[in-house]
Amino acid sequence: MTTTNVKNLRITQTKSVIGTPADQRATVRALGLKRISDTVEQADTPVIRGMVHKVRHLVRVEEI
């Protein structure tokens, strides 16, 4: 049996989405964030990395 080390990302919303384009608001929601200081853990995949990159000015990311 092989064990895989699946990395996770802890994503925290640090700024408001008010005044941001609709696609960025949708990306923040798709990440599972609803308000400032909400934190979620997501798998470290290229899709999630791309979403985080799009809204990098609104969130803080930590690898765990």
N, C-alpha and C positions, 0 to 999 in steps of 0.2 A: 504494500500500500504506500503510495507516495503522498506526501503532504506538500501542499503548495502554500507559499507565503503570499497571501493576497493582501496587498497594501490598501489602506483606506486613506481618504482625505477627510479632514474635519474642516468644514466650510462654515464660516460665520459671516452674516451680513453686517457690515459696518456702516453703511450709508443708506439713505432713503432712495427709493426708486422714483420719487416724485420728480417730474421734469425730465425723465429719461425716455428714450424711444420705446415704443410698445414692444419691440422684439427683445430689448434688454429686460423689461419688466417680466415678459413671458419666460425668459431664461432663468431669472431669479426664482420665479414660481416653480418652474420645472425642476430646479435643484432641490425644492422642498422648503424654501425659505419664505416666511410670511411677513416678518417685521424685523426691524433693526435688533441686533444681538441674538437673533435666532441662530442656532447651530445645528447642523446635520452632518452625518457621516455618510459618505458615498464611496463606492469602490473606485480605485484609481485606474480608470480606463481612458482611452483616447477620447471617447465621447464626452465624458465628464470633464476632462482636462480642457477640451475645446469650449465647453460651456463656461467654465471658470475663466478662461482666457477672455471671453467676450465681455464678461462683467467684472473683470479683475479690479476695477476702480471702485466697486461697490462691496467687495467681499474680502475676507482674510482667509488664507488657506494654510493648513498645517498637515504634514504627512504624519500618519500614525501607523 
